[in-house]
Amino acid sequence: MRRLGIFGFGGVMSLPGSLQTLIDQIKRLQGVGAKSAQRLAFHVLKTPREDAERLCDAIREAKDRVTYCSICNNFTDSDPCVYCGDPARDHRLVCVVEEPQNVNVVEKTGGFRGVYHVLLGALSPLQGVGPDDLKIKGLLSRIGDDQIEEIILANSPTVEGEATAIYLARLLKPLGVRVTRIATGIPVGSDLEYADELTMGKAMEGRREV
């Protein structure tokens, strides 16, 4: 008969229930697999209690204070966000991205001085995401209210991102606004979030008419 040690039967480690719950919750985060979740949970347990409490406090504060900008849908703790509320930015130039984290990718290039519009997703019929699920109506209303001259479509060059860009171009061009698409310096099939500053900068510079 096999002896049951700390790894239980079959070499599987037996974990305290509270630790397993922590791992399960971390595993629910996007992009975090089982091994990474376990590694992060063990790291949290090994850190001093005050560090873990600071992490908990930071999560609570972010959840309490951070919301979506009423103009562009970017993450912000003040409304409007720092970009929409900055008179020094060129409000005639709007860069459309899929997610709030994509704004940081464009900002790191240091060469874009316009403002943003975050769609909060991309068209994906297979996942049940249609036009009404994205922040498209807000973009159309901004064109009517503001003096917007150019819309830069900076959707990720994935199948969903390209489909969204084509859909937006068909909606926007009849409104008399210039519509451009970032160049293909971003690898096809990749997510904009993982583009480096130089590649993103070149993609913005090489944008083309749609």
KOLFI-538079 format. One line per field, with one value per residue: residue number from 1; residue in one letter; x, z, y of N, C-alpha, C in turn. Coordinates in nm, 2 decimals. Layout:
# KOLFI-538079
k <- c(NUM ...)
r <- c(A ...)
n_x <- c(X ...)
n_z <- c(Z ...)
n_y <- c(Y ...)
ca_x <- c(X ...)
ca_z <- c(Z ...)
ca_y <- c(Y ...)
c_x <- c(X ...)
c_z <- c(Z ...)
c_y <- c(Y ...)
# end
This chain:
# KOLFI-538079
k <- c(1 2 3 4 5 6 7 8 9 10 11 12 13 14 15 16 17 18 19 20 21 22 23 24 25 26 27 28 29 30 31 32 33 34 35 36 37 38 39 40 41 42 43 44 45 46 47 48 49 50 51 52 53 54 55 56 57 58 59 60 61 62 63 64 65 66 67 68 69 70 71 72 73 74 75 76 77 78 79 80 81 82 83 84 85 86 87 88 89 90 91 92 93 94 95 96 97 98 99 100 101 102 103 104 105 106 107 108 109 110 111 112 113 114 115 116 117 118 119 120 121 122 123 124 125 126 127 128 129 130 131 132 133 134 135 136 137 138 139 140 141 142 143 144 145 146 147 148 149 150 151 152 153 154 155 156 157 158 159 160 161 162 163 164 165 166 167 168 169 170 171 172 173 174 175 176 177 178 179 180 181 182 183 184 185 186 187 188 189 190 191 192 193 194 195 196 197 198 199 200 201 202 203 204 205 206 207 208 209 210)
r <- c(M R R L G I F G F G G V M S L P G S L Q T L I D Q I K R L Q G V G A K S A Q R L A F H V L K T P R E D A E R L C D A I R E A K D R V T Y C S I C N N F T D S D P C V Y C G D P A R D H R L V C V V E E P Q N V N V V E K T G G F R G V Y H V L L G A L S P L Q G V G P D D L K I K G L L S R I G D D Q I E E I I L A N S P T V E G E A T A I Y L A R L L K P L G V R V T R I A T G I P V G S D L E Y A D E L T M G K A M E G R R E V)
n_x <- c(0.08 0.06 0.22 0.06 0.17 0.27 0.22 0.00 -0.20 -0.07 0.12 0.02 0.00 -0.14 -0.33 -0.40 -0.74 -0.80 -0.58 -0.60 -0.83 -0.74 -0.56 -0.74 -0.90 -0.71 -0.65 -0.86 -0.81 -0.75 -0.55 -0.39 -0.26 -0.29 -0.05 0.09 -0.09 -0.07 0.20 0.20 0.02 0.17 0.38 0.26 0.19 0.44 0.54 0.59 0.32 0.23 0.29 0.12 -0.12 -0.11 -0.13 -0.39 -0.53 -0.47 -0.60 -0.87 -0.89 -0.85 -1.07 -1.27 -1.23 -1.15 -1.30 -1.49 -1.41 -1.64 -1.64 -1.44 -1.42 -1.19 -1.00 -1.02 -0.97 -1.08 -1.32 -1.37 -1.12 -0.75 -0.66 -0.88 -0.95 -0.74 -0.64 -0.43 -0.40 -0.46 -0.77 -0.90 -0.81 -0.85 -0.78 -0.87 -0.91 -0.91 -0.91 -0.86 -0.59 -0.46 -0.43 -0.21 0.00 0.00 0.06 0.32 0.48 0.53 0.48 0.22 -0.04 -0.30 -0.64 -0.84 -1.05 -1.21 -1.32 -1.39 -1.36 -1.39 -1.54 -1.69 -1.85 -1.87 -1.83 -2.04 -2.03 -2.14 -2.20 -2.36 -2.26 -2.03 -1.86 -1.95 -2.16 -2.11 -1.87 -1.97 -2.14 -1.95 -1.83 -2.03 -2.07 -1.81 -1.53 -1.40 -1.14 -0.99 -1.00 -0.82 -0.78 -0.68 -0.71 -0.63 -0.43 -0.58 -0.81 -1.06 -1.01 -0.95 -1.19 -1.35 -1.24 -1.29 -1.57 -1.61 -1.49 -1.67 -1.89 -1.80 -1.68 -1.88 -1.96 -1.80 -1.55 -1.19 -1.06 -0.82 -0.59 -0.38 -0.04 0.09 0.30 0.26 0.26 0.06 -0.22 -0.15 -0.17 -0.24 -0.16 0.09 0.27 0.58 0.73 0.87 0.78 0.51 0.51 0.61 0.40 0.19 0.29 0.30 0.03 -0.26 -0.50 -0.84)
n_z <- c(0.00 -0.09 0.06 0.20 0.17 0.19 -0.07 -0.13 -0.29 -0.59 -0.63 -0.63 -0.49 -0.18 -0.09 0.15 0.21 0.20 0.07 -0.18 -0.27 -0.30 -0.51 -0.71 -0.75 -0.85 -1.08 -1.23 -1.35 -1.65 -1.89 -1.70 -1.62 -1.47 -1.34 -1.32 -1.16 -0.92 -0.86 -0.82 -0.60 -0.40 -0.38 -0.28 -0.02 0.09 0.11 0.33 0.57 0.56 0.31 0.15 0.25 0.15 -0.12 -0.13 -0.04 -0.25 -0.47 -0.38 -0.37 -0.64 -0.75 -0.63 -0.71 -0.98 -1.30 -1.61 -1.86 -1.95 -2.20 -2.37 -2.29 -2.16 -1.89 -1.58 -1.30 -1.27 -1.42 -1.71 -1.86 -1.83 -2.09 -2.25 -2.11 -2.15 -2.28 -2.44 -2.61 -2.94 -3.03 -3.27 -3.38 -3.35 -3.20 -3.24 -3.03 -2.90 -2.63 -2.29 -2.21 -2.45 -2.50 -2.35 -2.50 -2.74 -2.63 -2.54 -2.76 -2.78 -2.98 -3.05 -3.03 -3.02 -2.92 -2.77 -2.84 -2.69 -2.77 -2.61 -2.68 -2.96 -3.27 -3.27 -3.39 -3.33 -3.06 -2.98 -2.98 -3.09 -3.30 -3.12 -2.88 -2.85 -2.80 -3.00 -3.08 -2.92 -3.04 -3.29 -3.21 -3.11 -3.34 -3.45 -3.26 -3.20 -3.36 -3.53 -3.74 -3.83 -3.80 -3.65 -3.70 -3.48 -3.43 -3.32 -3.53 -3.57 -3.67 -3.57 -3.50 -3.75 -3.88 -3.73 -3.78 -4.06 -4.05 -3.90 -4.07 -4.29 -4.16 -4.08 -4.30 -4.47 -4.32 -4.37 -4.25 -4.23 -4.25 -4.13 -4.12 -3.90 -4.00 -4.12 -3.95 -3.71 -3.62 -3.80 -3.66 -3.41 -3.08 -3.01 -2.76 -2.71 -2.86 -2.92 -2.84 -3.06 -3.29 -3.27 -3.31 -3.57 -3.70 -3.66 -3.79 -4.05 -4.12 -4.33 -4.57 -4.54)
n_y <- c(-0.12 0.22 0.50 0.78 1.09 1.44 1.48 1.33 1.08 0.93 1.12 1.38 1.69 1.77 2.03 2.29 2.39 2.67 2.77 2.65 2.77 3.03 2.99 2.90 3.13 3.31 3.18 3.24 3.48 3.65 3.50 3.36 3.06 2.73 2.65 2.90 3.03 2.88 2.93 3.21 3.22 3.08 3.26 3.49 3.39 3.36 3.61 3.90 3.97 4.24 4.32 4.16 4.26 4.52 4.47 4.37 4.60 4.77 4.65 4.67 4.95 5.02 4.89 5.04 5.31 5.33 5.38 5.40 5.64 5.89 5.98 5.86 5.60 5.49 5.36 5.53 5.75 5.99 6.20 6.38 6.16 6.18 6.22 6.30 6.53 6.70 7.00 7.04 6.83 6.71 6.72 6.68 6.45 6.12 5.81 5.49 5.21 4.87 4.79 4.93 4.89 4.91 5.17 5.26 5.13 5.28 5.53 5.50 5.53 5.79 5.97 6.03 6.26 6.30 6.21 5.94 5.65 5.39 5.08 4.86 4.59 4.35 4.27 3.96 3.71 3.44 3.43 3.56 3.84 4.13 4.43 4.60 4.54 4.67 4.99 5.16 5.34 5.56 5.66 5.74 5.94 6.12 6.21 6.36 6.56 6.68 6.84 6.64 6.53 6.32 5.96 5.71 5.38 5.15 4.88 4.55 4.34 4.09 3.83 3.91 4.17 4.29 4.25 4.42 4.67 4.70 4.70 4.94 5.13 5.13 5.24 5.49 5.64 5.75 5.96 6.17 6.20 6.15 5.83 5.61 5.33 5.16 5.07 4.75 4.68 4.57 4.24 4.01 3.86 3.89 4.04 4.38 4.47 4.35 4.47 4.64 4.97 5.09 4.94 4.99 5.27 5.30 5.17 5.35 5.58 5.48 5.46 5.40 5.51 5.40)
ca_x <- c(0.00 0.14 0.21 0.01 0.25 0.22 0.18 -0.12 -0.20 -0.04 0.21 -0.05 0.02 -0.26 -0.32 -0.50 -0.85 -0.79 -0.47 -0.66 -0.93 -0.66 -0.52 -0.86 -0.94 -0.60 -0.66 -0.97 -0.76 -0.73 -0.41 -0.32 -0.29 -0.29 0.09 0.12 -0.17 -0.01 0.32 0.16 -0.04 0.28 0.46 0.18 0.20 0.58 0.57 0.54 0.18 0.20 0.29 -0.01 -0.23 -0.10 -0.18 -0.54 -0.58 -0.45 -0.71 -0.99 -0.89 -0.87 -1.21 -1.36 -1.21 -1.13 -1.42 -1.47 -1.43 -1.77 -1.62 -1.37 -1.43 -1.07 -0.99 -0.98 -1.02 -1.15 -1.40 -1.31 -0.98 -0.64 -0.65 -1.00 -0.96 -0.62 -0.66 -0.31 -0.41 -0.53 -0.90 -0.95 -0.75 -0.90 -0.73 -0.97 -0.84 -1.00 -0.91 -0.79 -0.45 -0.40 -0.40 -0.07 0.09 0.02 0.12 0.46 0.55 0.56 0.45 0.07 -0.08 -0.45 -0.72 -0.87 -1.18 -1.19 -1.44 -1.41 -1.38 -1.39 -1.65 -1.66 -1.98 -1.86 -1.84 -2.16 -2.00 -2.19 -2.18 -2.43 -2.18 -1.91 -1.88 -1.95 -2.25 -2.04 -1.78 -2.04 -2.19 -1.84 -1.81 -2.14 -2.05 -1.68 -1.47 -1.30 -1.10 -0.93 -1.01 -0.72 -0.83 -0.57 -0.75 -0.53 -0.44 -0.63 -0.93 -1.17 -0.97 -0.96 -1.33 -1.40 -1.19 -1.36 -1.70 -1.61 -1.46 -1.79 -1.98 -1.74 -1.64 -1.99 -1.98 -1.71 -1.43 -1.09 -1.04 -0.70 -0.57 -0.23 0.03 0.11 0.42 0.22 0.25 -0.07 -0.26 -0.10 -0.25 -0.18 -0.10 0.22 0.36 0.68 0.71 0.92 0.69 0.38 0.54 0.62 0.27 0.12 0.35 0.27 -0.11 -0.31 -0.64 -0.92)
ca_z <- c(0.00 -0.10 0.18 0.17 0.23 0.16 -0.21 -0.15 -0.39 -0.73 -0.64 -0.64 -0.37 -0.11 -0.04 0.24 0.14 0.18 -0.04 -0.31 -0.31 -0.36 -0.65 -0.80 -0.78 -0.93 -1.21 -1.31 -1.42 -1.79 -1.92 -1.60 -1.62 -1.34 -1.28 -1.29 -1.05 -0.81 -0.83 -0.76 -0.47 -0.31 -0.36 -0.18 0.11 0.14 0.13 0.46 0.57 0.53 0.16 0.11 0.28 0.06 -0.24 -0.11 -0.04 -0.39 -0.55 -0.33 -0.41 -0.78 -0.78 -0.58 -0.77 -1.13 -1.38 -1.75 -1.90 -2.01 -2.34 -2.46 -2.23 -2.11 -1.75 -1.52 -1.17 -1.28 -1.54 -1.81 -1.83 -1.85 -2.23 -2.30 -2.04 -2.18 -2.40 -2.53 -2.71 -3.07 -3.02 -3.40 -3.42 -3.26 -3.22 -3.19 -2.99 -2.85 -2.48 -2.23 -2.20 -2.58 -2.50 -2.30 -2.60 -2.83 -2.56 -2.52 -2.88 -2.76 -3.10 -3.08 -2.94 -3.03 -2.81 -2.79 -2.82 -2.66 -2.80 -2.51 -2.74 -3.10 -3.32 -3.27 -3.39 -3.27 -2.92 -2.95 -2.97 -3.21 -3.29 -3.01 -2.76 -2.85 -2.78 -3.14 -3.08 -2.86 -3.14 -3.39 -3.15 -3.10 -3.47 -3.47 -3.16 -3.21 -3.49 -3.56 -3.88 -3.87 -3.71 -3.68 -3.65 -3.43 -3.38 -3.33 -3.66 -3.56 -3.75 -3.51 -3.51 -3.89 -3.91 -3.66 -3.86 -4.18 -4.02 -3.86 -4.19 -4.36 -4.09 -4.06 -4.42 -4.52 -4.23 -4.41 -4.17 -4.28 -4.18 -4.16 -4.05 -3.87 -4.09 -4.08 -3.87 -3.61 -3.68 -3.82 -3.57 -3.27 -3.00 -3.00 -2.63 -2.70 -2.96 -2.86 -2.88 -3.20 -3.39 -3.27 -3.36 -3.71 -3.75 -3.66 -3.90 -4.18 -4.14 -4.46 -4.59 -4.55)
ca_y <- c(0.00 0.34 0.59 0.91 1.20 1.57 1.49 1.25 0.97 0.96 1.23 1.51 1.76 1.80 2.17 2.34 2.44 2.82 2.80 2.60 2.87 3.14 2.95 2.90 3.27 3.37 3.11 3.30 3.60 3.62 3.47 3.30 2.92 2.66 2.66 3.03 3.07 2.82 3.00 3.34 3.20 3.05 3.38 3.57 3.34 3.37 3.75 3.95 4.00 4.38 4.33 4.10 4.35 4.64 4.42 4.37 4.74 4.83 4.59 4.73 5.09 5.03 4.86 5.15 5.44 5.34 5.36 5.43 5.77 5.90 6.02 5.76 5.46 5.45 5.35 5.66 5.77 6.12 6.20 6.29 6.10 6.27 6.25 6.38 6.66 6.78 7.09 7.05 6.72 6.74 6.65 6.65 6.32 6.01 5.68 5.38 5.09 4.77 4.78 5.03 4.87 4.94 5.32 5.27 5.09 5.39 5.64 5.47 5.57 5.93 6.05 6.05 6.37 6.31 6.15 5.80 5.60 5.25 5.00 4.76 4.46 4.34 4.19 3.81 3.64 3.30 3.44 3.63 3.98 4.20 4.58 4.66 4.51 4.75 5.13 5.22 5.45 5.67 5.71 5.81 6.07 6.22 6.27 6.46 6.67 6.74 6.87 6.54 6.53 6.18 5.85 5.61 5.25 5.08 4.75 4.45 4.27 3.96 3.82 3.99 4.31 4.33 4.26 4.54 4.78 4.71 4.74 5.08 5.21 5.14 5.33 5.63 5.71 5.83 6.08 6.28 6.20 6.07 5.71 5.55 5.21 5.15 4.98 4.61 4.66 4.48 4.10 3.96 3.76 3.92 4.14 4.51 4.48 4.30 4.54 4.73 5.11 5.12 4.88 5.07 5.40 5.28 5.14 5.48 5.66 5.43 5.43 5.42 5.54 5.28)
c_x <- c(0.09 0.11 0.16 0.09 0.19 0.18 0.06 -0.09 -0.15 0.06 0.15 -0.05 -0.12 -0.24 -0.43 -0.62 -0.84 -0.69 -0.53 -0.76 -0.86 -0.61 -0.63 -0.90 -0.83 -0.61 -0.77 -0.93 -0.73 -0.58 -0.33 -0.36 -0.28 -0.16 0.12 0.04 -0.12 0.12 0.30 0.11 0.07 0.36 0.39 0.20 0.34 0.62 0.52 0.39 0.15 0.20 0.17 -0.12 -0.23 -0.15 -0.34 -0.60 -0.57 -0.57 -0.84 -1.00 -0.92 -1.02 -1.31 -1.35 -1.20 -1.27 -1.39 -1.49 -1.56 -1.76 -1.55 -1.37 -1.30 -1.08 -0.95 -1.03 -1.07 -1.21 -1.42 -1.17 -0.88 -0.62 -0.76 -1.00 -0.84 -0.64 -0.54 -0.31 -0.49 -0.66 -0.97 -0.90 -0.78 -0.84 -0.82 -0.89 -0.95 -1.02 -0.83 -0.64 -0.38 -0.36 -0.25 0.03 0.11 0.09 0.27 0.54 0.60 0.53 0.31 0.02 -0.23 -0.52 -0.76 -1.02 -1.16 -1.32 -1.48 -1.44 -1.36 -1.50 -1.61 -1.79 -1.98 -1.87 -1.96 -2.14 -2.04 -2.16 -2.24 -2.35 -2.06 -1.95 -1.87 -2.04 -2.19 -1.94 -1.85 -2.10 -2.08 -1.81 -1.91 -2.12 -1.92 -1.64 -1.36 -1.27 -1.05 -0.96 -0.90 -0.77 -0.70 -0.61 -0.64 -0.54 -0.48 -0.75 -1.04 -1.14 -0.99 -1.11 -1.40 -1.36 -1.26 -1.51 -1.71 -1.58 -1.59 -1.89 -1.93 -1.72 -1.76 -2.02 -1.88 -1.58 -1.32 -1.07 -0.92 -0.68 -0.42 -0.17 0.05 0.24 0.39 0.20 0.10 -0.10 -0.22 -0.19 -0.18 -0.11 0.04 0.32 0.46 0.66 0.75 0.83 0.56 0.40 0.54 0.48 0.18 0.16 0.31 0.12 -0.16 -0.46 -0.72 -1.04)
c_z <- c(0.00 0.02 0.13 0.24 0.19 0.01 -0.24 -0.25 -0.52 -0.74 -0.65 -0.50 -0.31 -0.05 0.06 0.16 0.10 0.07 -0.17 -0.36 -0.36 -0.49 -0.75 -0.84 -0.87 -1.07 -1.30 -1.38 -1.56 -1.82 -1.82 -1.59 -1.48 -1.27 -1.24 -1.17 -0.92 -0.76 -0.77 -0.62 -0.36 -0.28 -0.26 -0.04 0.17 0.16 0.27 0.45 0.53 0.38 0.10 0.13 0.19 -0.08 -0.24 -0.11 -0.18 -0.48 -0.51 -0.38 -0.56 -0.82 -0.74 -0.67 -0.92 -1.20 -1.52 -1.78 -1.98 -2.16 -2.42 -2.41 -2.18 -1.96 -1.69 -1.38 -1.15 -1.41 -1.59 -1.78 -1.86 -2.00 -2.28 -2.23 -2.07 -2.30 -2.49 -2.63 -2.83 -3.07 -3.16 -3.45 -3.31 -3.30 -3.16 -3.15 -2.92 -2.70 -2.42 -2.22 -2.34 -2.58 -2.45 -2.41 -2.70 -2.76 -2.55 -2.64 -2.87 -2.88 -3.13 -2.98 -2.96 -2.91 -2.86 -2.79 -2.80 -2.68 -2.70 -2.57 -2.89 -3.15 -3.33 -3.27 -3.32 -3.12 -2.88 -2.93 -3.10 -3.20 -3.17 -2.88 -2.75 -2.83 -2.91 -3.14 -3.03 -2.95 -3.24 -3.34 -3.14 -3.23 -3.50 -3.38 -3.17 -3.35 -3.53 -3.71 -3.93 -3.76 -3.75 -3.62 -3.61 -3.36 -3.40 -3.46 -3.65 -3.65 -3.70 -3.52 -3.65 -3.93 -3.85 -3.74 -3.98 -4.16 -3.98 -3.98 -4.27 -4.30 -4.09 -4.19 -4.48 -4.44 -4.26 -4.33 -4.24 -4.19 -4.22 -4.07 -4.02 -3.97 -4.04 -4.02 -3.75 -3.67 -3.69 -3.73 -3.43 -3.21 -2.99 -2.86 -2.62 -2.79 -2.88 -2.91 -3.02 -3.30 -3.39 -3.33 -3.52 -3.77 -3.76 -3.77 -4.04 -4.20 -4.28 -4.46 -4.60 -4.64)
c_y <- c(0.12 0.43 0.72 1.02 1.33 1.58 1.40 1.14 1.01 1.08 1.37 1.57 1.79 1.94 2.20 2.41 2.59 2.85 2.76 2.71 2.99 3.11 2.95 3.04 3.34 3.31 3.17 3.42 3.56 3.60 3.40 3.15 2.86 2.67 2.80 3.08 3.01 2.89 3.14 3.32 3.17 3.18 3.48 3.52 3.36 3.52 3.80 3.99 4.14 4.40 4.27 4.19 4.48 4.60 4.42 4.51 4.80 4.78 4.66 4.88 5.11 5.00 4.97 5.28 5.44 5.30 5.39 5.58 5.78 5.94 5.91 5.62 5.41 5.44 5.49 5.67 5.92 6.13 6.35 6.25 6.21 6.31 6.34 6.52 6.74 6.87 7.10 6.93 6.77 6.66 6.63 6.51 6.22 5.88 5.58 5.26 4.99 4.78 4.89 5.02 4.90 5.09 5.33 5.23 5.21 5.51 5.62 5.51 5.71 6.02 6.08 6.15 6.39 6.25 6.01 5.77 5.45 5.18 4.90 4.62 4.47 4.25 4.04 3.74 3.51 3.31 3.53 3.78 4.05 4.35 4.65 4.63 4.59 4.90 5.21 5.35 5.58 5.74 5.79 5.94 6.17 6.29 6.38 6.58 6.75 6.77 6.77 6.53 6.39 6.08 5.75 5.48 5.17 4.95 4.65 4.38 4.12 3.95 3.91 4.14 4.37 4.34 4.38 4.66 4.80 4.76 4.89 5.17 5.23 5.24 5.47 5.71 5.80 5.96 6.19 6.29 6.11 5.95 5.64 5.42 5.20 5.05 4.84 4.58 4.57 4.34 4.06 3.85 3.78 4.02 4.27 4.53 4.45 4.37 4.64 4.87 5.14 5.06 4.96 5.20 5.40 5.25 5.26 5.57 5.62 5.40 5.47 5.45 5.40 5.31)
# end
